[in-house]
Amino acid sequence: MILFSHPTGNANVKHAAQALAEAQMLAEYWTCVSWNPESPLNRLLPGKIRNQLCRRTLPEVLRAKAHHVPWREAGRMLASQLEIPSLTAHEKGIFSIDAVYRSLDRVVAERVLRTEGISAVYAYEDGAAETFRAAKERGLQCIYDLPIGYWRTAHALYDEEKMREPQWAVTLTGTLDSPEKLARKDEELRLADTVVVASSFTKKTIESAPFQGKPVHIIPYGSPIQAPGNGGTPTGGKLKVLFVGSLGQRKGLSYLLKAVEMLGDQVELTLVGMKTVENCAPLNDAVKRHRWIPTLPHAGVLGEMSRQDVFVFPSLFEGFGLVILEAMSQGLPVIATEHTAGPDLIEEARSGFIVPIRSAQAIAEKLLLLARDPRLLSDMKFAARETASNHSWSGYRSRLSEVVRAALQTAKLPR
């Protein structure tokens, strides 16, 4: 039986835990905050807080297994609502996301040391170090889920990017991690017995780790259920181009903006996402010049996708990019870089295009091709929906349970 932990429980996390529960392998699910949308209190909360809490709803199969360590995460959510940045400052704030992860990790580690009937732990990057130490003390298996690429590869790429696009360097906030935090990341990977990733690119980044030999399993995430609609008809007029994600240079945003500028009035760009920082001049200019929606609920994002023609995801460094499948599910061909799950999902020139990182020219060429050929765009929109339909969350859960079961069985074999 497995003890599973993650502080916030986003979509892929809940599906991973659900996979183990459905396979009768989940002993306990540890998180910070979960919410019952049917609670009478739900109707009394302000809409913004209610929407935030409802994203923490657990599937029925997890509720009886759930254990909570809520106070730091509740403090982080409140501090964010009250806009008190000192409380959530990177690594140092009492309610920083780092503090939330480490607080849960400590509690789970204590639980591992005093709980019988556990054969393995399943934890995520930045929240696994103490849990894995405790598990090793008990002789338990450590399963490590790495949702984004390995940090050493990222830092090498970011150092190059700061030289190429100095005006955007301030948005590369992934370089702010302390040596202590980076050392914990390394320790987590070193202690892991099995590593789970969502894309070939993430697996490749682990090649830069100072220790090798870990079994690494690629299990792509699933697509949302497709809404009814034809999903294959171009919107007409200018080519409607969409980007969804945090607005910063890790996502390769400057190259998309340059591509759109090359095409002038042939395309219309919509940006959906929060700015990573407030003091980046070209980013501030971009959100003024283009249609910008800072935030939308998940249903709103899917609705916006259904009204666009093409999705561009020019990331420099990405673990998967769930928005790729979300866009495809709404009938959008995707232009993505090879540093995403794009190569694992996209059939070239049928459901989308793979372009090199840092190439505004390549992005512009693909957009121009779609802008000039409505028939091709229509065919690719249908193909995108077909691709998304072949990547279900049920398939993800089935594959994950198979991998975990095999890993535990292998661990029992005599050496």
Secondary structure by P-SEA (a helix, b strand, c coil): cbbbbbccccaaaaaaaaaaaaaccccbbbbcccccccccccccccaaaaaaaaaaccccccccccccccaaaaaaaaaaaaccccccccccccccaaaaaaaaaaaaaaaaacccccccccccccccaaaaaaaaaabbbbbbbbccccaaaaaaaaaaaaaaccccccccccccccaaaaaaaaaaaaaccbbbbccaaaaaaaccccccccbbbbbbbbbcccccccccccccccbbbbbbcccccccaaaaaaaaaaaacccbbbbbbccccccccaaaaaaaaaccccccccaaaaaaaaaaccbbbbbcccccccaaaaaaaaabbbbbccccccccccccccccbbbbccccaaaaaaaaaaaaacaaaaaaaaaaaaaaaaaccaaaaaaaaaaaaaaaaaaaaccc
